[in-house]
Amino acid sequence: MSERQGETGERHDDMRWWHWGARRAAVPLLTLALALLPFGQLWAAGAGRAADARTQGHDAVWLGHAWVDGRHTEADAVALLHHLGGAGTGFGVRDLYVHVGPTGDDGTLDPALAPRAAWVIATFHRLAPGVRVQAWLGDVVASEGPTGLDLARAATRDHLVAAAASLLALGFDGINLDTEPVHSGDAGYLALLDRLHTLTRAHGRVLSVAVPQTDPLPPLRFLAGALTGHPKWWSRAYLAEVARRVDQIDVMAYDSAMPLRSLFAGYLAQQTTLALAAAPRSVDVLIGLPAYREDSLGHHASAETIPAALQGIRAGLAASPPHDRPFGVALYADFSASDADWSAYRDGWG
């Protein structure tokens, strides 16, 4: 997830790690994608038969830092639930991922960053019984530069686990981990997930993770890594390793570099089928919806829309029916979503 303007118009520097690597390598990655991706196949996937899929009540929304630093009020919470379709359990949303970080580069978390954390948990639990409020936690990983989290260090992992424990003690219903960029095959990340999942299960809570896109063609990952130092995609095998260690995966299927809605829909169809194939049937699979507008080589706002994403997701579900497995969508993000985005989610997935 890249830096976006918040609802106050301020820059969210505390969310600086979101998809920073995608922007860093945008030009060479786009060149590789244009050279190697089978665009005819993507177009056919997006335009193919679509499942008549609707929400199962397993959806999620990423919420910005304003919810825990004092900028938002109960009136804002009521307005958000209205956007989602009403009170109670909301429309189809079960999880709210509330930004509480970032951590320090050593993995520690300053509690002063989220002085209203207990308030936001209590408020949403009261206004929307049944909704889970998860702590959205993470930072930049030092996989492509000299600074950031070193997940190979046991001390860093210890600090991250301690940070997660402190958030669960506040009453969060789970941890939504977003550390980027984690390279495919990173053993330190798997070790961290093992520790975190032991912690969340011991407390009867949930561990969810924001994951990158799955490599549709292995040459893309290897060439991107060799030429730019930023592989971007995960292998299917590594996604499966990660999914076995968590309760929920959220595929960040935006910033795809697709220039047309039809191609973006086809790409989302492909990402949906790849994620469903990799994750165990007991693990929730959520596909990210882009509720923001940004034009760059890695993200074309005219192509990456919520209707196009839902079209592609439905096409993916037609090719790989989830049957009785948990499946949903995750909207990124509340502070950048427009009225049209909320309507597209409610009307297109209801």
C-alpha positions in Angstrom: 0.0 0.0 0.0 1.6 3.3 -1.0 1.3 6.7 0.7 -2.1 8.2 0.0 -3.7 11.5 1.1 -5.7 11.1 4.2 -9.2 12.4 4.8 -7.8 15.5 6.3 -5.6 16.1 3.3 -2.4 15.4 5.3 0.3 13.1 4.1 0.4 9.9 6.1 4.1 9.6 6.6 3.5 7.0 9.3 2.3 4.7 6.6 5.3 5.2 4.5 6.0 1.5 3.7 2.9 0.9 1.6 4.1 -0.4 -1.8 7.1 1.9 -1.8 9.1 -0.7 -3.8 6.4 -0.8 -6.5 6.9 2.9 -7.2 10.7 2.6 -7.0 10.8 0.1 -9.8 7.8 1.2 -11.8 9.5 1.8 -15.2 11.4 -1.4 -15.5 8.6 -3.5 -14.1 6.1 -2.0 -16.5 8.5 -2.8 -19.4 8.8 -6.4 -18.2 5.1 -6.7 -17.8 4.4 -5.4 -21.3 6.9 -7.7 -22.7 5.9 -10.9 -20.9 2.3 -10.8 -19.8 -0.1 -12.5 -22.2 -2.5 -9.6 -22.6 -4.9 -11.5 -24.8 -5.2 -14.1 -22.1 -5.8 -11.5 -19.5 -8.5 -9.8 -21.6 -10.2 -13.1 -22.2 -10.1 -13.9 -18.4 -11.7 -10.5 -17.5 -14.3 -10.8 -20.2 -15.2 -14.4 -19.6 -18.1 -15.9 -17.7 -18.5 -14.3 -14.3 -19.9 -16.1 -11.2 -23.0 -14.6 -9.6 -21.0 -14.0 -6.5 -22.1 -11.7 -3.6 -20.7 -10.9 -0.2 -20.4 -13.7 2.2 -20.0 -11.3 5.1 -16.2 -11.8 5.2 -15.2 -8.4 3.7 -12.7 -5.9 5.3 -11.7 -2.2 5.1 -8.4 -0.7 5.9 -8.8 2.4 8.2 -6.3 5.2 8.5 -4.4 6.5 11.6 -7.0 9.2 12.3 -9.1 6.6 14.1 -6.5 6.2 16.9 -4.8 9.6 17.2 -7.9 11.6 18.2 -9.0 13.1 14.8 -12.1 11.0 14.4 -15.2 11.0 16.6 -18.2 8.7 17.1 -20.0 10.7 14.3 -17.3 9.6 11.9 -17.8 6.0 13.0 -21.5 6.2 12.3 -20.8 7.8 8.9 -18.4 4.9 8.1 -21.0 2.3 9.0 -23.5 4.1 6.8 -21.1 3.9 3.9 -20.8 0.2 4.5 -24.6 -0.3 4.4 -25.8 0.4 7.9 -25.3 -0.5 11.6 -25.4 -4.0 13.1 -22.7 -5.9 11.3 -22.5 -3.4 8.5 -23.0 -4.5 4.9 -20.7 -7.4 4.3 -17.8 -6.2 6.4 -16.6 -8.4 9.2 -13.1 -6.9 9.7 -11.9 -3.3 10.3 -8.1 -3.0 10.0 -7.1 0.1 12.0 -3.7 1.6 11.5 -1.8 1.7 14.8 1.9 2.0 13.7 4.4 2.2 12.3 6.9 0.2 14.3 10.4 1.3 14.7 13.1 -0.3 12.6 13.8 -2.6 15.5 10.2 -3.8 15.6 9.2 -1.9 18.7 5.9 0.0 18.8 5.4 3.3 20.6 2.0 3.2 22.4 1.9 7.0 22.2 1.1 6.7 18.4 -2.4 5.3 19.2 -3.7 7.0 22.3 -7.4 6.3 21.2 -6.9 2.7 20.4 -9.2 1.5 23.3 -11.8 4.0 22.3 -12.0 2.9 18.6 -12.3 -0.8 19.7 -15.1 0.0 22.1 -16.9 2.3 19.7 -17.1 -0.1 16.8 -17.9 -3.0 19.1 -20.9 -1.0 20.4 -22.1 0.4 17.1 -21.5 -2.7 15.0 -21.7 -5.9 17.2 -20.0 -8.8 15.4 -17.4 -6.6 13.6 -13.8 -7.5 14.4 -11.4 -4.6 15.0 -7.9 -5.7 14.0 -4.7 -3.7 14.6 -3.0 -2.9 11.3 0.7 -3.1 12.1 3.9 -2.9 10.1 6.8 -1.1 8.7 9.3 -1.1 5.8 11.4 -4.3 5.6 15.1 -3.8 5.0 15.1 -6.2 2.1 16.1 -3.6 -0.5 17.8 -0.9 1.5 19.9 -0.1 4.5 17.0 0.8 6.8 13.9 -0.9 8.0 12.9 -4.1 9.7 15.5 -6.9 9.6 13.3 -10.0 9.9 16.3 -12.3 10.0 17.2 -10.9 13.4 15.5 -12.8 16.3 15.5 -9.5 18.4 13.4 -7.8 15.7 10.9 -10.7 15.6 10.8 -10.6 19.4 9.9 -6.9 19.4 7.2 -7.4 16.8 5.6 -10.2 18.8 5.7 -8.0 21.9 4.1 -5.2 20.0 1.3 -7.5 18.8 0.8 -8.8 22.4 0.4 -5.2 23.7 -2.3 -4.6 21.0 -4.2 -7.7 21.9 -4.0 -6.7 25.5 -5.8 -3.4 24.5 -8.7 -5.5 23.2 -8.0 -5.7 19.4 -9.6 -8.8 17.9 -6.6 -9.6 15.8 -3.4 -8.4 14.1 -3.3 -7.4 10.4 0.4 -7.5 9.6 1.6 -5.4 6.6 5.4 -5.5 6.3 6.8 -4.6 2.9 8.6 -5.5 0.8 9.0 -9.1 1.9 10.7 -11.1 -0.8 9.4 -14.5 -1.9 11.2 -17.2 0.1 12.0 -15.0 3.1 12.6 -17.4 6.0 12.6 -14.7 8.7 9.0 -13.7 7.7 7.8 -17.3 8.1 9.4 -17.5 11.5 7.7 -14.3 12.5 4.3 -15.6 11.4 4.8 -18.8 13.4 5.4 -16.8 16.5 2.5 -14.4 15.8 0.0 -17.2 15.1 0.9 -19.0 18.3 0.2 -15.7 20.1 -3.1 -14.9 18.5 -4.4 -18.5 18.8 -3.5 -18.5 22.5 -5.7 -15.4 22.9 -8.5 -16.7 20.7 -7.8 -13.9 18.2 -7.1 -13.6 14.4 -3.9 -13.2 12.4 -4.3 -11.7 9.0 -1.6 -10.6 6.6 -1.5 -8.2 3.6 0.3 -10.1 0.8 1.6 -9.1 -2.6 0.5 -10.4 -5.9 1.3 -13.9 -7.0 3.7 -14.3 -9.9 1.6 -15.1 -13.0 4.8 -16.0 -14.9 8.0 -16.9 -13.0 10.2 -15.0 -15.4 8.6 -11.8 -14.2 9.8 -12.3 -10.6 13.3 -13.4 -11.5 13.9 -10.7 -14.1 12.5 -8.0 -11.9 14.7 -9.1 -9.0 17.8 -9.2 -11.3 17.2 -5.9 -13.0 15.7 -3.8 -10.3 16.3 -5.5 -6.9 12.5 -5.5 -6.4 11.0 -8.9 -7.3 7.4 -7.5 -6.5 5.6 -10.9 -6.8 5.6 -13.9 -4.6 5.8 -17.5 -5.9 2.8 -19.6 -5.6 4.7 -22.0 -3.3 5.7 -19.2 -0.9 2.2 -17.8 -0.8 1.0 -21.3 0.3 3.7 -21.3 3.0 2.5 -18.0 4.3 -1.2 -18.9 4.1 -0.6 -22.1 6.2 0.6 -19.9 9.0 -2.3 -17.4 9.3 -6.1 -17.2 9.5 -6.6 -14.7 6.7 -4.7 -13.4 3.6 -5.5 -10.0 2.0 -4.1 -9.9 -1.6 -3.0 -6.4 -2.5 -4.1 -6.8 -6.1 -3.8 -3.2 -7.1 -0.9 -1.1 -8.5 -0.9 -3.7 -11.3 0.4 -1.4 -14.1 -2.6 -2.6 -16.2 -3.5 0.3 -18.5 -7.1 -0.8 -19.3 -10.1 -1.8 -17.3 -10.4 -5.0 -19.3 -6.8 -6.0 -18.6 -7.1 -5.1 -14.9 -10.2 -7.2 -14.6 -8.4 -10.1 -16.3 -5.4 -9.6 -13.9 -7.7 -9.7 -10.9 -9.4 -12.9 -12.2 -5.9 -14.4 -12.4 -4.9 -13.2 -9.0 -8.1 -14.6 -7.5 -7.6 -18.1 -8.9 -3.9 -18.1 -7.8 -4.7 -17.1 -4.3 -7.6 -19.6 -3.9 -5.3 -22.4 -5.2 -2.5 -21.5 -2.8 -4.4 -21.0 0.5 -5.8 -23.9 2.6 -9.5 -24.1 2.5 -9.7 -23.1 6.2 -8.0 -19.8 5.5 -10.0 -16.7 4.5 -9.0 -15.3 1.1 -9.7 -11.6 0.5 -8.9 -9.7 -2.7 -8.1 -6.0 -2.4 -10.2 -3.3 -4.0 -8.5 0.0 -5.0 -10.5 2.9 -3.5 -8.1 5.6 -4.4 -7.1 7.7 -7.4 -3.5 7.9 -8.5 -1.9 8.0 -11.9 1.5 6.6 -12.4 3.2 3.9 -14.5 2.3 1.4 -11.8 -1.3 2.5 -11.2 -3.8 3.8 -13.8 -6.8 5.3 -12.0 -9.0 4.9 -15.1 -8.3 1.2 -15.2 -8.0 0.2 -11.6 -11.6 0.8 -10.5 -13.8 -1.1 -8.0 -16.3 -2.2 -10.7 -13.4 -3.5 -12.9 -11.9 -5.3 -9.8 -15.3 -6.9 -8.9 -15.8 -8.0 -12.5 -12.4 -9.7 -12.5 -12.9 -11.3 -9.1 -16.2 -12.8 -10.2 -14.5 -14.1 -13.4 -11.9 -15.7 -11.1 -14.6 -17.2 -8.9 -16.3 -18.7 -12.0 -13.0 -20.4 -12.9 -12.2 -21.5 -9.4 -15.5 -21.7 -7.4 -14.8 -21.2 -3.6 -17.8 -23.4 -2.7 -18.0 -23.3 1.1 -14.6 -21.7 1.8 -14.4 -18.2 3.3 -13.9 -15.5 0.7 -14.2 -11.8 0.6 -12.9 -8.4 -0.6 -10.9 -5.8 1.3 -11.3 -2.1 0.4 -8.3 0.2 0.5 -8.9 2.6 2.2 -11.4 4.6 4.2 -9.5 7.8 4.0 -9.3 7.8 0.2 -12.6 6.3 -0.7 -15.1 8.5 -2.5 -18.9 8.2 -2.4 -18.7 6.5 -5.8 -16.3 3.9 -4.4 -18.6 3.1 -1.4 -21.6 2.9 -3.8 -19.6 0.6 -6.2 -18.8 -1.7 -3.3 -22.4 -1.8 -2.0 -24.1 -2.1 -5.3 -21.6 -4.3 -7.0 -21.0 -6.8 -4.2 -24.4 -6.8 -2.5 
